Amino acid sequence: MSGERFAPSMRRRKRTGAIFQALCLASITFSIVVLVILLADVVADGAKWLSVDFLTRYPSRIPARAGIRSAILGSLWMMGLTAAFSFPIGVGAAIYLEEYAPRTWLTRILQTNIANLAGVPSIVYGILGLAIFVRFLGFGRSVLAGALTLGLLILPVIIIASQEAIKAVPTSLREAAYGVGATKWQTIRHHVLPVALPGILTGTILSLSRAIGETAPLIMIGALTFIAFPPTSPLDPFTVLPIQIFNWTAKPQADFHDLAAAAILVLLVVLLAMNALAIFLRNRFQTRI
Amino acid sequence: MSPAAGPSPAGLAAELGHRARRRWGERAIAGLLFLCGAISILTTAGIVIVLFTESAGFFRKVPIGEFLTGTRWSPLFADQHFGILPLLNGTFLIAVGAMAIALPVGLTSAIYLSEYATPKLRGAVKPILEVLAGIPTVVYGYFALTFITPVIRTVFPSTGIFNAASGAIVVGIMIIPMVASLSEDALNAVPQSLREAAYGLGATKFEVSTRVVVPAALSGIVASFILAISRAVGETMAVTLAAGATPKMTLNFLESVQTMTAYIVQISLGETPHGTLEYQTIFAVGLVLFFITLGMNILSQRITRRFREVYE
């Protein structure tokens, strides 16, 4: 250390250290306190509105009669279609990048591109979905258009998580398979993928939990806020929980705010359940290799 | 790979035929998997093409110079003005306010987790940060409107329902986990030997942390800051709900402003017909938003790659 930084008083140096440590601890505490306040705020406003009726009724202009049935069903549709689209393509892309891709400039561009896509704001995906799926391909303001948009949004996350999982499979496993005469695809299908699957599923569930909380891209493609019926086909209009929450929060009346809080509680429970499932999968199947 | 001693010529021929078919299948699978990867390129191409072609119509009617330097934004009024600066002003007001919270809190949290916390405490705190990071942005918007805004209005009674401060605070809270977790990764990557060398010279824990570990991890920390700013710029729902819909040139956090993202939401919620000039504005604004965030993400990657201290 340079001479000017020489501080002779040990006591002062220790005191500075103690103050700094206390400040750092305060920062951590801040995040925890905010989380507690947020949850308390939502529970205080929303808990009294939460009932079976609330879950099974359709939205209404009268707060006391409003429910989130169409939003819950819409979210389920959305999650199912998004997963059906993004899971196979995401895993396929990850397999290509980890097992097949030659080390060329094209592969490097592909990889950099995926990293950059992960940082594109979600509303830009909404603009893309609006132009391509809603208008160009003519899907309209449908569940399908929404699911494809959200699928593209979470694709980079699924690819990156799956790549990590595939990377973690030891090379010796592949070599053993090749050694007994398996082809490349047989090796991947029967030896690499089963070992990587828990990691892939964990990443997919976490990214899906991001998708069901997304609001902005679905507003862009025109998810309707007042839907009194659930979708019956992928081409039907829809609403989802976050859109319903946004709609109620944006209203000036306090009763609608409380409804929003109740819907937030439902959404948070779903998210927590998905996260718990992901953690369970990670711990349960973390194979001993 | 040499085949094992074949049985009969007929069996060998069958086996070879089987293999040729298998190779065909192998090729098809490799091609299919490549297509999966190519979708990500198509996505980027799609975003760029859509933004450029749709805003081309806009820029035929509004000169780019006027768009980029105008200080009034009023596409929905009779007296139309298309200067994007008020929206940029709103966006950066939110981003600056958010960073003023997220940078110090996130970095000191990261230092505590990496340098001070026991493994047990770290194991308890990290899931809490993950939960904070996983809460949907519309929930943060609700929190801003029903909790943060009333608190601000008690302190500054003249504040309106919609104000930049509430949006900035909530976006700041939202990106703390991101700054904390990425910075902690950078701090953890600093080799233990550096810390031990500093202790050997008689440095205290505070001096080791702030004068050795943080400088050594600086590139990763700066990269996390830039990513966080980019996230704050692209954040939509919380600012739409909390900061309002008033595009204006102001540095006053207690006033209502409008960000680029909030404007795009406002138009898509409204009844603006497709193909009109007013409608095309969302693509022009989206184009600016896309390039700002893309530029920041690339910058962040560059910094990580270029300035990383490599220790062996």
Interface residues (C-beta under 8 A of the other chain):
Chain A: M1 R5 R13 K14 T16 G17 F20 Q21 L23 C24 L25 A26 S27 I28 F30 S31 I32 V34 L35 I37 L38 D41 V42 D45 P88 I89 G90 V91 G92 A93 I95 Y96 L97 Y100 A101 I109 L110 T112 N113 I114 A115 N116 L117 G119 V120 P121 S122 I123 V124 Y125 G126 I127 L128 L130 A131 I132 R135 L152 L155 P156 I159 Y178 G181 T183 K184 W185 L206 S209 R210 G213 E214 T215 A216 I219 M220 G222 P242 I245 F246 T249 A250 H257 A260 A261 I264 L267 L268 L271 L272 N275
Chain B: M1 R22 R23 G25 E26 I29 A30 L32 L33 F34 L35 C36 G37 A38 I39 S40 I41 T43 T44 G46 I47 V50 L51 E54 P104 V105 G106 T108 S109 I111 Y112 L113 Y116 A117 V125 I128 L129 E130 V131 L132 G134 I135 P136 T137 V138 V139 Y140 G141 Y142 F143 L145 T146 F147 I173 I176 P177 A180 L201 A203 T204 K205 F206 E207 S209 T210 R211 L227 S230 R231 V233 G234 E235 T236 M237 L241 T261 I264 V265 S268 L269 H274 I282 F283 G286 L289 F290 T293 L294 M296 N297 I298 Q301
